[in-house]
């Protein structure tokens, strides 16, 4: 089963990226293999698989829940929609469909990277990464909030949390440090959201993988 039949990314600044984790649970007695994942529709190019799902689709063991991460990167200021289809070795149903939607909005504050990847980090330890926000507009921009949202948001935090409010001059830059502190084994995804005084949002995808010893006993 999937955690949601639809995902709404909300309003995202153009050329920013927001990520959502779709949970796939296996309530059966045999492994559930996701054999194919495709995004279709007129706006399919604005959505893509990201994180571990971009390299290899997961197999979900009985009683386990795994994530398939989808990224939304709007290029223009308008509404986008598409459909993610997951094909599995399940018999009823054999596939799952998730409706995707989001809106591109104008934003002068642009992250220099769409994704910040912490890599593999042992559970109980921390890894810090730095991202840069650049003001490409012709006037100063005041940042009033920097926060982390998403289903795995609790495993990330802002390292320099006292940076707001602050003003970034035209052509200027501001660094933000992000700390990944995994509490569970497996991939984690979230979004760093930057809100300005005029109400526009920029978003950056955060990823990391918690590593801990695993003991798996196959069914006899």
C-alpha positions in Angstrom: 0.0 0.0 0.0 1.1 3.6 -0.6 0.8 6.3 2.0 -1.1 8.8 -0.2 -3.0 8.8 -3.4 -2.0 12.4 -4.1 0.9 14.7 -3.3 0.6 18.5 -3.3 3.9 20.3 -3.3 2.5 23.7 -2.9 4.0 27.0 -4.1 7.7 26.6 -5.0 10.0 29.2 -6.4 11.1 28.6 -10.0 14.3 26.6 -10.3 14.0 25.5 -6.7 13.3 21.9 -5.8 10.9 20.4 -3.3 10.8 16.7 -2.5 8.1 14.4 -1.1 8.6 10.9 0.3 5.9 8.4 -0.8 5.8 5.5 1.7 5.3 2.0 0.4 4.2 -0.6 3.1 4.2 -4.3 2.8 1.5 -6.0 4.9 1.9 -9.3 3.2 4.1 -12.3 3.8 6.5 -12.2 0.8 8.8 -9.4 -0.4 7.1 -6.6 -2.4 9.3 -5.6 -5.3 8.8 -2.3 -7.1 9.8 -3.1 -10.6 9.1 0.2 -12.4 8.3 3.8 -11.6 7.2 6.3 -14.2 5.9 9.8 -14.3 3.4 10.6 -17.0 1.2 13.6 -18.0 1.6 16.9 -19.8 3.8 18.3 -17.0 5.8 15.1 -16.3 9.2 16.8 -16.9 8.7 18.9 -13.8 8.7 15.8 -11.6 11.4 13.2 -11.2 12.5 10.4 -8.9 15.3 11.4 -6.5 17.4 9.9 -3.8 17.9 6.1 -3.7 14.9 5.6 -5.9 16.7 7.3 -8.8 19.4 4.6 -8.6 17.4 1.6 -7.6 13.8 1.0 -6.7 13.3 -0.7 -3.3 12.1 -4.1 -2.4 9.9 -3.9 0.7 10.2 -6.8 3.1 7.1 -8.1 5.0 6.2 -5.7 7.7 8.5 -3.1 6.4 7.9 0.4 5.0 10.2 2.0 2.4 10.2 5.4 0.7 10.1 6.5 -3.0 11.2 10.1 -3.2 9.8 12.4 -5.9 11.2 15.9 -6.7 9.3 18.9 -8.1 11.3 21.5 -9.9 9.1 24.2 -11.6 10.7 26.2 -14.5 7.8 28.6 -14.9 5.2 30.4 -12.8 2.2 28.2 -13.3 0.3 25.1 -12.1 1.9 21.6 -12.8 0.3 18.2 -12.5 1.3 14.6 -13.4 0.9 11.0 -12.2 3.4 8.7 -10.7 2.8 5.0 -11.4 4.5 2.2 -9.3 4.5 -1.3 -10.8 5.0 -4.2 -8.3 4.9 -8.0 -8.1 1.7 -7.7 -6.1 -1.4 -9.3 -7.6 -4.2 -7.1 -6.3 -3.4 -4.4 -7.2 -0.3 -4.9 -9.3 0.3 -1.1 -9.5 -0.3 2.1 -7.6 -1.0 5.6 -8.9 -0.2 8.8 -7.1 -1.4 12.2 -8.4 1.3 14.9 -8.3 0.7 18.7 -8.3 2.5 21.9 -7.5 2.7 25.6 -8.5 5.7 27.5 -9.7 6.0 31.0 -8.3 8.5 33.9 -9.0 11.4 34.1 -6.6 14.6 36.2 -6.8 16.3 34.2 -4.0 17.7 31.1 -5.7 19.7 28.2 -4.1 22.9 27.4 -5.9 22.1 23.7 -5.7 18.8 21.9 -5.8 19.8 19.1 -3.5 21.9 18.9 -0.4 23.0 15.3 0.2 24.5 14.2 3.5 25.3 10.7 2.3 25.6 7.7 4.6 25.6 8.7 8.3 25.7 6.3 11.3 22.6 6.5 13.5 23.3 8.5 16.5 25.9 10.7 14.8 25.6 13.9 12.8 26.9 15.3 9.5 26.8 19.0 8.4 26.5 20.4 4.9 26.4 24.0 3.7 24.2 25.5 1.0 24.2 29.0 -0.5 21.3 31.2 -1.4 21.9 33.9 -4.0 19.8 37.0 -4.6 19.5 37.3 -8.4 17.0 40.2 -8.3 17.6 43.9 -8.6 16.6 44.7 -5.1 17.4 43.5 -1.6 15.5 40.5 -0.2 14.7 40.0 3.5 14.5 36.4 4.7 12.1 36.0 7.6 12.1 32.3 8.1 14.2 29.2 7.3 12.6 25.9 8.3 12.7 22.2 7.5 9.5 20.4 6.5 8.6 16.9 5.3 7.9 13.5 6.8 11.6 13.0 7.7 12.1 16.7 8.8 12.8 15.7 12.4 16.1 14.1 11.3 17.5 17.4 9.9 18.0 20.8 11.6 19.4 24.2 10.7 22.9 24.6 12.1 22.8 28.4 12.1 19.2 28.8 13.3 19.7 32.4 14.4 20.3 33.8 10.9 16.7 35.2 10.5 15.6 37.8 9.9 18.3 39.0 7.6 18.6 41.0 4.4 20.5 39.8 1.3 21.6 42.6 -1.1 21.1 42.4 -4.8 23.8 40.0 -6.1 24.6 38.9 -2.6 24.7 35.5 -1.0 23.8 33.8 2.3 25.1 30.5 3.6 22.9 28.1 5.5 24.2 25.1 7.4 22.1 21.9 7.6 22.7 19.1 10.1 21.6 15.5 9.4 21.2 13.4 12.6 19.6 10.1 11.6 17.5 8.3 14.2 16.6 5.3 12.1 18.1 3.1 9.4 17.3 4.0 5.8 16.9 6.9 3.5 15.5 10.2 4.8 14.3 13.1 2.7 13.0 16.6 3.7 12.8 20.1 2.3 14.6 23.3 3.5 12.1 26.1 3.0 13.1 29.8 2.8 10.4 32.4 3.2 10.9 36.1 2.3 9.1 39.2 3.6 7.2 39.4 0.3 5.8 35.9 0.8 7.8 34.0 -1.8 9.4 30.6 -1.0 12.6 28.9 -2.2 13.1 25.2 -1.5 16.0 22.8 -1.4 15.8 19.0 -1.2 17.6 17.4 1.8 18.7 13.8 1.7 20.6 11.4 3.8 20.8 7.8 4.7 21.0 6.5 8.2 23.1 3.4 8.7 22.7 0.9 11.5 23.3 -2.9 11.8 20.4 -4.9 10.4 19.4 -8.5 11.3 17.2 -10.2 8.8 16.0 -13.8 9.1 14.4 -15.0 5.9 11.2 -16.9 6.1 11.6 -20.7 6.1 
